Amino acid sequence: MPTFPGAVNLADKLAQFSELWTQKKVAELNDYEVKLAKLKGEFVWHSHEHTDELFLVISGRLTIQLRNDDVVLEPGELFVVPRGVEHCPVADEETAILLFEPAGTINTGNAGGPMTKAAEAFN
């Protein structure tokens, strides 16, 4: 009989790290990763040519700047940035989010640069 991992408590996982703009993988679903991150400040303008990107705010407030508009997310709200759409996440206060995207998606998309980091597994 197969064994199954236990439930993932997002609050417990968020309490285990403090680094900003670092994605921590909490689950895998088919070829997708479910990741947590803590954000504060402004990220880089970027796009993902081949995939959509889902942002779900757990705590705080996230603004996703788009070239023609801004999307403001409060806790419990999500937004999907369509593939190829340039965007820039901004958090004026520390904000915890859940991301859902294909495994191996580069956080800075086509922009690259010093903020590029691979998702990290929890220890």
Backbone as a ProteinNet text record, in pm:
[ID]
protein_1_A
[PRIMARY]
MPTFPGAVNLADKLAQFSELWTQKKVAELNDYEVKLAKLKGEFVWHSHEHTDELFLVISGRLTIQLRNDDVVLEPGELFVVPRGVEHCPVADEETAILLFEPAGTINTGNAGGPMTKAAEAFN
[TERTIARY]
84.8	0	89.7	61.1	145.8	132.4	239.9	233.7	214.6	148.9	120.4	179.9	235.4	286.4	169.9	199.4	96.1	57.6	-40	-85	28.2	30.4	128.6	61.8	119.2	68.1	147.1	81.8	151.6	207.8	134.5	183.7	310.8	314.4	435.1	553.1	528.5	636	686.1	595.1	635.7	718.8	691.1	766.1	909.3	938.6	1070.7	1174.5	1134.7	1232.9	1198.2	1299.6	1279.1	1333	1406.2	1465.2	1355.7	1381.8	1288.4	1322.7	1220.2	1233.5	1300	1286.1	1335.4	1214.7	1205.8	1092.9	1127.7	1035.7	1053.4	946	990	896.8	830.7	694.9	622	550.2	532.7	463.7	489.6	464.8	470.3	338.5	293.2	168.3	191	195.4	230.9	363.8	368.6	492.4	499	421.1	414.1	473.1	515.8	563.4	471.7	445.8	374.2	480	494.9	604.6	553.3	623.1	596.7	710.2	678.4	780.9	734.8	834.1	809.3	868.4	791.5	830.9	825.9	914.2	906.3	991.1	934.4	1003.6	956.6	1039.5	1005	1094.9	1035.2	1110	1158.4	1179.4	1221.9	1108.9	1104.7	1011	1055.7	961.5	994.7	868.4	886.6	774	819.8	722.4	748.2	685.2	771.1	725.6	634.9	661	591.9	493.5	473.3	383.7	311.9	192.4	120.7	184.3	154	207.1	95.9	68.8	-36.6	23.6	-29	7.5	-113.2	-98.4	-202.8	-144.9	-208.2	-159.3	-211.3	-119.1	-153.7	-165.9	-67.8	-72.7	-4.1	-39.2	17.9	-64.2	1.9	-65.5	34.4	-6.8	82.1	22.1	105.1	66.3	144.1	73.6	138.6	123.8	236.2	235.1	235.5	148.7	145	173.7	211.1	248.1	131.1	7.1	-108.2	-199.3	-166.2	-256.5	-183	-240.4	-190.1	-300.5	-261.9	-354.8	-311.6	-402	-371.2	-440.5	-361.7	-413.1	-404.5	-513.1	-522.5	-517.4	-502.6	-500.8	-623.6	-597.3	-704.6	-737.5	-669.6	-696	-582	-616.6	-515.2	-531.1	-423.7	-421.8	-330	-370.7	-288	-233.9	-102.2	-38	-26.2	-91.2	-84.4	57.9	88.6	220	250	375.5	420.1	388.7	313.3	276.4	383.9	440.7	542.9	478.8	543.7	489.4	602.4	566.3	663.9	592.4	614.7	553.9	616	530.2	574.1	498.4	571	508.8	562	474.7	515.7	541.6	477.6	498.9	535.9	590.9	623.3	496.3	503.7	388.4	426	340.4	362.1	270.9	328.5	250.8	273.4	180.7	193.6	198.4	292.6	307.7	280.8	222.7	195.8	240	342.4	395.3	472.1	499.6	571.6	707.8	746.6	878.3	986.2	1085.1	1197.4	1175.3	1058.3	1034.3	1131.7	1199.3	1296.2	1220.2	1248.5	1170.5	1177.8	1288.2	1301	1267.5	1214.3	1171.6	1278.8	1242.6	1334.4	1433.1	1420	1503.8	1640.5	1648.1	1775	1821.5	1948.8	2004.7	2028.3	2070.5	2111.8	1999.8	1873.9	1764.3	1720.1	1783.8	1748.1	1790.9	1693.1	1720.3	1633.3	1688.8	1609.7	1528.2	1413.2	1333	1412.9	1399.3	1471	1375.2	1424	1345.1	1362.8	1262.8	1276.9	1370.6	1448.5	1540	1465.2
-117.4	0	124.1	222.9	342.5	426.7	497.6	590.4	731.2	814.9	950.2	1048.3	1159.3	1260.9	1324.3	1379.7	1446.3	1579.8	1642.6	1773.7	1875.5	1974.3	2081.8	2200.2	2241.6	2357.7	2479	2567	2680	2775.9	2799.6	2888.8	2832.4	2701.9	2639.4	2653	2630.7	2642.1	2785.9	2882.5	3023.3	3064.4	3004.6	3036.9	2983.3	2894.4	2832	2911.7	3022.8	3101.4	3249.3	3331.6	3476.1	3546.2	3474.9	3535.5	3589.8	3708.2	3768.7	3729.3	3717	3686.8	3551.9	3460	3323.8	3230.7	3148.4	3056.1	2923.5	2875.9	2748.5	2651	2540.8	2442.1	2363.1	2362.4	2288.8	2166.1	2159.6	2043.6	2039.4	1922.2	1902.6	1842.2	1884.2	1834.5	1814.3	1689.5	1658.5	1726.1	1813.4	1880.7	2022.3	2048.3	2182	2181.3	2299.9	2319.7	2418.4	2390.7	2482.2	2540.2	2673.8	2737.2	2849.8	2871.7	2984.6	3084.6	3212.2	3316.2	3430.3	3500.9	3624.4	3738.3	3841.8	3952.3	4083.6	4173.2	4311.4	4393.7	4503.4	4587.1	4554.6	4590.2	4572	4466.8	4378.4	4275.7	4336.4	4258.4	4307.8	4288.1	4376.3	4357.7	4235.2	4145	4023.8	3961.1	3862	3782.7	3637.4	3550.1	3407.5	3370.5	3346.9	3325.7	3203.7	3097.9	2971.3	2929.4	3011.7	2966.9	3082.4	3053.8	3144.7	3133.4	3231.1	3228.8	3269.4	3183.4	3209.7	3262.7	3377.4	3437.5	3432.1	3377.3	3375.7	3441.4	3549.7	3620.4	3551.5	3516.3	3454.7	3562.2	3653.6	3765.3	3884.9	4003.5	4124.3	4172.6	4241.4	4300.1	4303.3	4257.1	4249.9	4327.8	4412.9	4479.9	4415	4371	4319.4	4427.8	4493.9	4598.5	4533.9	4582.2	4544.3	4672.3	4663.6	4783.1	4881.5	4832.7	4921.7	4929.1	4860.8	4854.6	4792.7	4806.7	4738.1	4648.8	4532.5	4442.6	4437.5	4473.3	4473.5	4353.8	4271.5	4150	4159.7	4127.3	4120.5	3972.2	3942.2	3801.9	3725.1	3605.9	3521.5	3546.7	3641.9	3671.6	3620	3580.7	3532.7	3600.7	3595.6	3649.3	3562.5	3536.8	3461.9	3559.3	3570.1	3650	3560.3	3598	3513.7	3507.6	3397.8	3380.5	3497.4	3539.2	3645.5	3786.9	3802.7	3935.9	3986.1	4101.7	4159.7	4210.4	4179.9	4217.5	4239.5	4310.1	4339.7	4336.1	4233.3	4227.5	4331.5	4396.1	4496	4473.3	4470.1	4456.1	4567.2	4659.6	4770.1	4723.4	4614.3	4554.2	4407.9	4341.2	4200	4123.8	4046.8	3976.1	3831	3740.2	3597.1	3553.7	3481.1	3436	3288.7	3230.8	3096.8	3112.7	3045.7	3046.4	2907.1	2901.4	2773.8	2788.3	2710	2721.4	2594.2	2573.3	2453	2442.4	2321.2	2296.2	2355.1	2415.5	2471.5	2612.3	2672.4	2808.6	2902.4	2985.3	3079.4	3199.8	3236.5	3341.6	3475.7	3506.1	3633.7	3622.5	3508.1	3490.4	3528.9	3618.1	3657.8	3765	3817.9	3929.8	3885.6	3769.1	3726	3823.7	3824.6	3921.4	3866	3953.6	3909.1	3854.8	3880.3	3828.1	3688.7	3634.9	3501.4	3396.6	3314.6	3206.7	3088	2969.8	2848.5	2826.6	2761.4	2728.1	2635.4	2655.5	2575	2479.5	2361.4	2266.5	2297.9	2264.4	2278.1	2170.8	2200.9	2103.8	2004.5
0	0	0	-87.1	-92.1	34.2	65.6	178.3	122.5	200	156.5	256	203.7	296.3	370.8	485.7	563.9	502	563.1	518.8	536.8	451.6	460.5	529.4	642.4	714.1	666.4	590.5	530.1	634.9	742.4	848.2	910.7	935.3	991.4	895.3	767.8	668.3	658.8	658.6	651.7	772.8	887.3	1009.4	1005.1	910.6	904.5	825.7	763.3	689.2	694.1	673.7	676.1	551.8	467.8	348.6	256.8	202.9	108.8	-34.3	-116.2	-259.5	-284.7	-188.9	-204.3	-207	-309.5	-322.3	-256	-170.7	-100.8	-149.5	-204.6	-259.9	-148.1	-145.2	-41.6	-95.7	-227.6	-285.5	-435.9	-491.8	-637	-681.2	-796.6	-853.2	-1001.5	-1045.3	-1183.3	-1214.8	-1313.9	-1349.9	-1292.2	-1188.5	-1127.9	-987.8	-945.4	-809.3	-738.5	-612.1	-524.5	-432.7	-433.6	-362.4	-273.8	-163.1	-74.9	-91	-70.1	-71.2	18.1	70.5	144.6	62.6	46.1	-39.6	36.7	2.2	49.1	-45.5	-93.2	-189.7	-330.2	-426.2	-567.8	-629.3	-708.7	-780.6	-911.9	-1013.1	-1144.6	-1245.2	-1343.5	-1453.6	-1533	-1559.8	-1633.5	-1690.7	-1774.8	-1824.8	-1836.3	-1847.6	-1868	-2002	-2098.9	-2236.4	-2252.3	-2174.2	-2198.2	-2090.5	-1988	-1881.5	-1812.8	-1766.6	-1678.4	-1539.6	-1451.2	-1315.7	-1219.3	-1121.2	-1023.8	-894.9	-848.2	-720.3	-628.5	-508.4	-406.1	-281.5	-234.4	-116.6	9.2	97.2	225.6	332.9	336.7	430.9	366.6	412.9	356	237.9	148	31.4	-83.4	-199.1	-314.9	-430.3	-490.1	-613.8	-726.5	-826.7	-946.3	-1051.9	-1078.9	-1179.5	-1317.1	-1401.5	-1541.8	-1620.1	-1743.1	-1818.9	-1831.7	-1832.9	-1850.5	-1729.5	-1620.3	-1505.9	-1387.5	-1269.7	-1150.9	-1096.7	-1044.7	-978.1	-832.1	-740.5	-598.4	-534.3	-464.8	-402.8	-251.2	-185.7	-39.9	0.4	129.4	172.3	122.9	71.2	19.6	-126.5	-189.8	-330.5	-417.3	-539.4	-632.5	-766.3	-843	-978.6	-1061.8	-1184.4	-1278.2	-1382	-1387.5	-1491	-1613.6	-1723.6	-1843.2	-1900.7	-1963.2	-2025.3	-2118.2	-2115.6	-2204.2	-2157.8	-2048.2	-2000.4	-1904	-1934.8	-1849.2	-1720.5	-1608.3	-1478.1	-1378	-1268.1	-1163.2	-1028.8	-946.7	-814.1	-720.2	-640.2	-543.3	-413.7	-302.5	-170.7	-80.7	-41.5	44.7	187.5	227.2	358.3	335.1	436.2	415.6	382	276.3	222.8	197.5	238.3	213.9	99.9	4.7	-110.6	-137.2	-211.1	-264.9	-416.3	-478.8	-624.3	-678.1	-795.2	-860.4	-1004.6	-1042.6	-1178.8	-1214.7	-1342.9	-1383.4	-1316.2	-1284.1	-1224.3	-1313.5	-1250.3	-1324.5	-1376.1	-1349.1	-1394.4	-1324.6	-1400.5	-1344.6	-1290.6	-1164.6	-1098.2	-1169.9	-1235.9	-1305.3	-1453.9	-1494.4	-1633.2	-1732.4	-1825.1	-1932	-1889	-1765.6	-1721.8	-1671.4	-1607	-1548.6	-1441.8	-1413.2	-1319.9	-1181	-1088.1	-955.1	-867.1	-901.1	-818.9	-863.4	-966.3	-1016	-914	-872.1	-777.4	-811.8	-799.3	-813.8	-687.3	-700.8	-584.2	-493.9	-362.6	-265.7	-196.3	-161.9	-83.7	64.8	142.7	287.2	337.3	439.1	499.7	585.2
[MASK]
+++++++++++++++++++++++++++++++++++++++++++++++++++++++++++++++++++++++++++++++++++++++++++++++++++++++++++++++++++++++++++

